Amino acid sequence: METKTPITVEAIINAPVEKVWQFWGAPEHITQWTFAASDWHAPYAENDLTTGGKFKTRMEAKDGSFGFDFEGIYSTVKDLELIEYGLEDGRQVKITFEEVDGKTKIVETFDPENQNPAEMQRSGWQSILDNFKKYTEEN
């Protein structure tokens, strides 16, 4: 099996880590930011943000032309610090949360999939993270 270099995206959120953590993990917030483009949405999310817990978010094009479930199982959850999970296809994701001077730095590293170019994947994940930043700072 081909080994690909993990991809990293990051953002600094102008909010304390407690708020960032809540907005990252609560389903009522997840549905407000988990999409890469404005013509997409996330109509459904469930999330058990605990070690061994499962999550599932439905992402769909607003016109109904395409959609998929983004789901996996948390392997490590350290409140306000770290989330690690495995996706259904075996790819691993690691997210760190670090508060500095009242702002929170999120660094997300994920194993790329094989269908799309790495830069396209990086761009998509960064867009979702940017949506999270905008949503969290505005609410």
Protein Blocks (a to p, Z undefined) as FASTA:
>chain_A
ZZdddddddddddbdfklmmmmmmmmklmmmmncfbfkbccfbccdddbehiacdddddd
fklpaccddddddfbdcehkbccdddfkopacddddddeehiacddddddddfkbcfklm
mmmmmmmmmmmmmmmmmZZ
